[in-house]
Amino acid sequence: MTPEKIALVRSSWQQVLPIKDTAAHLFYGQLFERDPSLRSLFKGDMAEQGRKLMAMINTVVVSLDNLAPVLGAVEDLGRRHVAYGVTEAHYDTVGNALIWTLGKGLGEHFTPAVQAAWAEAYDTLASAMKQAATAAA
């Protein structure tokens, strides 16, 4: 990612952090609306799941200019997701739900440039997760 795109993701993320619990709730609501079958993949407390999601996104956002230290954890997550029943198609649904959530949370600040930067960041991480999942299968 270019430094400009990293800056867009980071600055917009700072606007999401104060509403992170709401953002997590919106995200999972949108995810399950887009694909109701995904609901069965989540067994635990959804508030806790939302906190984990927001923490993981924060870690990635902070590390965008040097992903090497977090790629191992991201790949491990991809491998674990295979056991949960996650398929490659689910990554598109998650990405679309994430972009939708960011659009809702950021409102007018969710410009086309911000959207493109987030899409690139998500694609980078999702690709690493999918490659690790494929290798594990």
N, C-alpha and C positions, 0 to 999 in steps of 0.2 A: 504494500500500500504506500501511496505517496505521503509525504509529511502533511500535505494539505488535507488529505482524506482522514488521516489519523487525527488531526486537529479537529475536524468536523465531528468525528465519532466521539472524541473525548469531551468536547464542549457541549454537545447535545446530551451526552450521558450525564453530565453534571446537572442538567435540567431535569433528568429523569430520577436521579437519586432521591430527591425529597419526596417523590411519590412512588417509590419503588414497590411498596406493598400493593398499592392500587395497580401499578403497572403489571405486577405478577398476576394479580387477580384478573385483570383484563386479558393478559396473554393466555392464561389457561382457559378462560371462558371462550376466547376466540379459537383456540386450538381445538377444543372439544366441539365447538360449533362446526368447524371446518371438517373434522373427522371424529364423529362420536365414538368410533371404535377405539380411539386412543385413550379414552377415559379408563378403560380396564387395565391399562399399563401402569396406572398410578394407584398404589395400594395404601400409601401412608397419608399423613396430614398434609393437605394441600398448602396450608399457610407455610409450613416448614419447607415444603418443596419449592414454594415461591421464593423463600429466603435463600435457599441453596442456588436457585437459578440466578437471582440477582447478584449473589456473591460471585458466582462463576463468570457472569458477564462482566462484572467489575474487574475481576482478575485479568480477563482477556483485554478489556479496554485499556487498563493500565500498562499491559505488556505488548500492545500492538506494534511498537517500534522494535521489539525484540521478543518474538514469540518462542524462540528456541527453549527457554526455561519452562514454558507452560505446555509446549506441544506434547510432551510425554503424558501429562495428565489428561489432555484433550484426547489423545489416542486411546488411553486407558478407558476413558468415558465411552468412546466409540465401541471399543471391544465389549464393555459391560452392557451396552445397549442391545447388543445382539441377543444376549441371554434374556433380556426383558421382552423380546419380540419386536424390536424396532427394525423396520425395513428401510431400504434406501429411499423409497417414496415418502416416508414420514419426514425426512429432512426438508423436503420442499414445503410440506404443510407447516412444519415448525418455523421455517424461514418466513413464510408468508404471514403467519400469525405474529411473529416478532416485528416485522415491518409494519403491519397493521397497528400493533400496540404502540410502537414508537410514534406513528402518525397521530394516534389518538392522544398520547401523552404530551407530545411536543406541539401539536396544533400548527399554527402558522410558522413555527420555527422548523418544521419538518419540510425543508425545501427539497427540490429535486437533487441537489448536490449532497445534502445530508442523507437522503434516502439511498443514493448510489453508494455513498461511503459505507453505510451500514450493510447494504447488500453485499458489497465486496468483503467486508470483514466477516460477515456470516458465512459467505461462500468459502472463504479460506478455512475457517474452523470446521465447517461441515464436511469439506473435502478431506481434511485430515481425519476426522472421525469415521467417514465412510471408508477410506482406504484402510484404516486399522481394523474396521469391522469386517471388511472383505478378506483381509489377510488372516483374521481369526477364524473365519468360517471354514 
